Structures are given as C-alpha cells and as structure tokens.
Amino acid sequence: MRYEPGISPAQPCRGAVYYDARGVVVTSVYVRTVEGRFPVAELDGIVRCLTNTHPGRTVALIAGGVEIVAAIPLALGFGSLAMLVVGLFAALGVAAGVLVDARRNPRRMELRASHRGTDVRLFTTRDLNEFERVRWALVRAVEASRPDDIWPAELRSPSD
C-alpha cells in the first residue's frame, strides 16, 4: 500500500467523512483504499470505468433470439407443435444460462484518477449500489476541497 508521507494510516480525519465501509474511506481531506491514501486536493481527472467482463451473455442472448426466430417459422411450415415446444425450451435454457451467468459474473466498476501525474485505481467493485455510494462520496469530497475563489461571485453563498 502507498501512503502519503507524514500521514499515519491511523490518524483521525480532520474533515467530514462521506463514506466509510468495506476498507474504503472517503473524507473531505483524503481517500483511503487498498491502493493507498490519496489527498482529495491532489486527485485530477477522476473517471469511472464500467467493464462488461463477460460478453458471453450477449452471445447467448443473440443465440436464443435466433433459436426462437428459427423455431417459429419451421414449426409453422412443418405443422409441428413439438418442434415449436422444443425450440421454446431451448430458448428458455439459454435465458436461464444468461441469468445464472449474470448473477455469478456481474460487470466490474472502477473509479480511477490521476495522482501527481500517476494513474491510480481508487476503487473497484461489482456491486452497483456500493459503487454509486463511493462515487457520490468522492464527488462531494472533491467539491468540498475546492477553494471558494474558483466560484464566480454570482454562485458564491451570501456568507462569502
């Protein structure tokens, strides 16, 4: 793990904590993950990368669709209800395979950024809900770390 020099991993946060679960801490001061501890003010170009790691689902859906499209005209042409039933069962089997694969192999979601000119992976998960919670926490942290003078006068709060 990489940690910022002079900052202890156990040092308490002096800012707001936006997310703290499953080894990820997002505060107004830093982001701490298994990849390291990164000051929010030094993160640039934060992007989310959504990867569908198993294109087999798409192929299976296309094959199931072709089966249905082929089974219906053949069954009508030959007048065979059995052929139609077999084609529909085959398509249901493909659909069941797609559902099982989707449950076992969800897509991979990452948050990446540039820290001092080096690309870093801030967070990786397969859970969409957790990904969105971390992403929004990071958005709030970045907004909180911005200096007030970057906002135009008409957008500043009345207390500025």
PyMOL commands that set and color helices and strands:
alter all, ss='L'
color gray80, all
select helices_A, chain A and resi 40-42+56-78+81-104+128-145+148-150+153-155
alter helices_A, ss='H'
color red, helices_A
select strands_A, chain A and resi 17-21+24-27+30-33+36-39+43-51+108-115+118-125
alter strands_A, ss='S'
color yellow, strands_A
deselect
rebuild
show_as cartoon
